[in-house]
Amino acid sequence: MQKIFILFFFLLCLYSKAQYNLVPNPSFEIYTACPNGASQLSLAIPWVAPTNNDADYFNSCATNIYYGVPNQGTYNFQMAHTGNAYAGIFFYNGINNNYREYCSVQLINMLTAGKCYWVNFYVNKSSSFYGKYAVNNIGCALTTTYISSTGTGFVLNITPSFQKFGNPIISDTINWISVSGVYTANGGESYLTIGNFFNDTNTDTLNTGSGNYPGSGYLIDDVSVIPIDSISGAMLANAGVDKSIAIGDSAFIGQEISNLNCNWYQLPSNTQIATNTSGIYVKPNTTTTYVVEQNLCGTITYDTVKVYASPTALKDYEALQNSVTIYPNPSDGHISIRSKQLSDIVITVTDITGKVLYNEQTTVTASFVNFNLNVKAGTYFVTIVNAHTNEKIIKKLMIQ
């Protein structure tokens, strides 16, 4: 056991020099032993479970089939967002008993006062293995000390640093959902805790019909706290991709990032239509251009997006979307695009933050084009632009 801990801290030192993520063991891949039962998050050193120490650890090496990856017996199937492991906690469990579970970790370095950090983690709603309810209030807290005291029931009596943008109920049992935000440090924060910091009365629930158990459990993977000034070329203003709607419909523009200070304007009048939000819904009656002004800890950048609105726009846009197929999807990174309408195209692949990972102009030969994408597992967006008409198609791509 002592040798394992020495190896862990040696790897931790190497990791801290090579990476900017301040979360040790961010995807729960380092462990002292394979899980063989419940309540074993502490095997994924140095993660711990405050309050009742009842958070679960899942790993492909598990000796108990109910704590494996990707299978938890016959009850649930979920690939890891990256690697072969993840954590699992209850954000809600039983009506009106305020039962909660949390996962907590000490950061590699404490946060610096006034400095801004990009905080992100991924969640996935487990199916019947963890109960039939989906909930909101999925968030995290950065604190100067390790918090283990409770408020109502097992609810930690602290204010979350942020929650999922818009604080929706997350019910997706297939995709990993990003929970991200910008955090300006007060100084000295050394611990990150993930969970639901509100009691049952102030938590919204949705019965998904998955089983009978009255719980709401989520899987957690890929946790990061990254100094924003260390992200080269990233975190610029991002108004989103141009899109087409039918008159009377609405469209979401921007990003889903909590605590990101953005002002929104409508052209050509330059009228301000929203403040202090990374994304908004718009409902234009004519084709309209929107401008986002992003103030990221004093750094101001701009971006624009155009929303095309017409009685037939949606129909035409859907026809164009259906003319292009990306396969296989999910993929291991070897991608084929089939198109019946397009010839010369520009292919751009971005991650969920808008960072460009692949960009190339090419010619579709015999209605096919193939390329390789060397990225980690996750959700990506493929934008295909007609090089002659600038018509744009956006497809979601899952990499396993």
N, C-alpha and C positions, 0 to 999 in steps of 0.2 A: 504493500500500500504506500509506504514512504517513497519508493522509487517512482510510483505513478505520479505522486504530487510533485516531486522534483522535476519530472519530465514535463508536467503540465506547466509549471511556472517558467521553465526554460523556453517552452513553446510560446508562452505568453509574452516573454520579453522579445522574442523574435517577431512575433505578430505586431507588437506595439510599435516596433521600429519600421515595419514594412507597410503597415496600414494605418489609417486614421480613425477607424472605428474604435470607440472607447469601450465597447461592450466586449468583455472576454467570452470566449466560447459562444459566439452569437447565434449559431445554428445548432447548438447542443450536441456537436459531434464528438467532443472530448468527454470521456466518462471513466469512472473508476471500476465499474462493473456493468454487465448487461442487466436490464430490468427483468425481474421475475414476478412482479406483482404491482399493486397499487402504491401510490404515495412515495415514489422514489425519485422525484426530481433532483434531489441532492446528489444523485449519481453523476449528473451532468455538471461537474464542478466548474465554476464556483457558485452555480445557481442554487437558490434556497427558496423555501415556501413559507412566508410569514403566516401569522395567525395560527392555523391548525396543522401546518406542515403536511398538507394532504394533496399537493399538486402531483400530477402523474408525469412519468417519463416514458417516451416511446422510442424504440430503436430497432433497426432491422436485425440486430443480434439478440433480441429478447428471447429468453427461454420460456416465457409465458406467452401463448399465442395472442392473448388479448392486449398485449403491450408491444406488438411488433409494428413494423413499417414495411410495406404500406397497409398490411391487413391487421385489423384488430379482431381476430377470430372471424366470425361471419357477420359481425355487427357493423363494421365500418371499413371502408377502403379509402386511403388518402396517401398519395405520394408526398414525400417531403418537398418543401419549396426548394431547398437545396440539400444535398447530402442524404443522410439515412436516418435522421432523428428529428424529433420535435417534442415540445412540452404540451401538456393539456391541463386546463383548469375549468372549474365551474364559475361562470359569471353570475349565475342564478341557480338555485337548487331548492325546489319545494316552495310552495306558496306561503308567503308571510313568515318565513323563518329567518330571512336575511343571512342565509348561508353563502359564504364567498370563499374562493380560493385565489391566491395570487402567486406570481413568480417574481423573484427579486434577485438582483445581482449588484455587486459592488463594481463600479467603473474602474477602468485601468488608471485614469487620472481624474481628479476632481475638476469640476467646471470652473471657468474663469469668469468673474463678474463682468457683465456687459457684453460678453462674447455670445455669438449666435450659433446654434447647433441645429442640424437636421436630424430629427428623431424619427425612426420608422421601424415598424414590425409588421408581420403578416399573420392573419388569422384565417381559420377555416372552421365553419360550423360542422361539428361532428354530427353524424346522423343518430340513429337510435342508441348507439353505445353511450352517448352522453345526454340523452333526454330529448324531449319533443319540442322544447321552446327555443326560440331565437330571441335575442334581446338587443337593446341599445346600450349606451354608456360604456362602450369598449374604449378604454383609454390607458394612460400611463401617468406616473408621477415621478418626478426627479426630486430627491430630498438630500439634505446634508447628513442625515443619520438613517440607519436601518430602522424601518418602521414595522413594529410587530403588534402594537396595541390596537384594540378594536373600538368601534363606536357602537352602532346598533347591531346586535348579533355578532357576526364575523366581519362586518363591513369596516374596513380601515378608515379611520376618522381623519382623512386628509383630502385636500382638494387636488384633483388631477391636473397635471400640467397641460394636457389637451386630450380630446377624444377624437374619434373618427369624424372627419369633416361632415358637418350637418347632423351628427349624432344619429344616424339611421339605425334601424334594426338590421343586423347582418344575418341573413338566412342562407347564404350561398354555401352549399355542401360540396361543391365541385372545385371552385377556383379559390386560390389564396387571395385574400383581400388585403390591400395595403392600408395601414393606419399610420398616417404621417403628419408631422407638424414641425413648425419652426419654434425653437425655444431660446429665449434670451435669458442667460444665466444670472442669478442673483449673486452667485459666487459660493464655492464650497460644496455644491451638490456632488455627492459621491455614489448615490444609489439610484437605481432605476427599478420601479415596480410596475407590473402590468396587471390590470384587473378592472373590476367594476367598483367604483368608490361611492356608489349611491345605494340607499336601501331599497327594499322591494317596492315600497310605495312610490318611489321616484324612478322606477325602472319600467320601461315599456316591454311587453312580451308579445310574442306571436307564436301561436300553436301551429307548428309545421306539420302535425299529423304523423311524425316519425316516432312510432313507439308510444308507450304509455307513461314512461318515467317522467316526472315533473321537474326535469332539470334543464339547464342550458349550458352545455360544455363546448369549449372551443379549443382547437389546436393552435399552437403558436410556433413560429419559426422566423429565422433571419432577423434578429433584433439589432438595431444600429443606433449609435449616437455619434454623429460626425461633425466636427467643426466646419462650419460653412466656408470659412476662408481657406480650407484645405481642399475644397472640391474644385478642381481645375475645369474651367469652362462650363460649369453646371450652375443650376439655380438661377438662370436668367429668366426674365419675364416670359411667360408662355400662355398665350391666349387660346391655344388649342388649334385644331385643324379647321379649315374652311368646311362648311357643311351646307346641305340643302334641305329645306323643309317646305311643307305645304302651308299656305297662308292659314292661320288659325292654330298651327302647332307651335310648340316651344322647343328650344334647343339649349343644351348646357354648353357653356364656353368657359375656358380657363382650366384650372386644376383643382383637385380635391386635397388641399393641404391646409391644415388648421394653423391658425395664428400667423398666416402669411398676409402682410399688409399690402393690399392692392386697391387702387381706385380704377373705376371703369368709366369710359366715355364713349359716346355715340357720335359718329361722324355723319355728315359734314358739320353739324352744328357744334360739335365738341362739348355737348351737354353731358355733365356728370350724372351717371345713372346708378352707381353703387360705390360703396366705400368699404375698405378694410375686409375684403373677402377675396380669396384666390379664384373663385369661380361663381358664376351666376347663370340663371336661366333667362333667356330672352325670347321675345315673341314678336318679331318684326312683321309688318304687313308688306314691306318691300325689301329688296336686297339691301342689306345694311352692313357697314363696316364698324367694328368695335375696337377700341384701344384699351389696353390694360397698362397701367402705370404701377410698377412693382417697387416697393421700398423695402429692400431686404437688409435690415440692420444698417441703414444709411446709404446703401448702394441702390441707385434708382436705374431701372431699365424699363424698356417699353416693348410691346409686341401688338400686332393687329390680327384680327380674324374677320372673315367675311361670312355672313349667313345669307344664303340665297333663298328668297321666298317667292313662290309663285303657285298658282292653282295646280300646275302639273309638275312642279319641281320634284316632289317626293316620288312620284311615279317614275319619272325619268331617271332619277338618282338610283332608285331601287333596281331598275332594269340594268343600269350600268354596273351596279354592285354585283348583280347576279351573273354578269357576263365574265367575271373573273373568279377563278377558283385557286385557293392555296392548299396544297396537300403535300405530305400528310399533315394533319392538324388535329391533335398534338403531334409534334415532330421532335426528332433528336438533333435538329439543326440542319439537316439536308432538306432543302426546300425546293418545291416545284411550283411554278405559277402557270396556269393555263388561261389563255384569253382568246376569245373569238372576235373581239372588236378592236383591240389595241395592237399597235405594232411597235413603234419606238416609245419606250417608257422609261421613267425614272423611278427606281425602287428605293425607298427609304424605310429603315427599320428603327424604331425608337422603343425605349423602355417606358414604364408607366410614369416616369418623371419627365418624359419628353427628350431625354438624352439620345442623340443620334448614334446608333451602333453600326449602321450599314447604309451606304448611299452610293448608288451606281446607275448610270444611264446605259440602257442596253436595248437590243432589238429582239423582239419575240420571234423566234424561228419555229416554223411549223406549229404555231400556236402555243409553244412551250418555252419557258426559260427556267434554268436551274441555277441555284447558288447555295453556298454553305454559310451558315451562321454559327459562329463560335461564341456562344454566350451560355450563361448558367440557366438552370431551369427557372421558368417563371412565365409571366404574361407579357407579350410584346404587341406592338402595332406596326403593321406593314402598310405604308402609304404608296400607292401606285399612281403616277401622274402621266397622262398622255403628253408626250413631249411637244406635240403640235397644237393641241387645243387647250392644254392645261386642265383637262377634266381630271378629277381626283377621286380615287377609290381608297377606302380605309378598311382594312381587315384586321381582326384580332388573331394572334398567333400564340399558341401554347407550346413552350419548349419543356420537354421532360428530361 
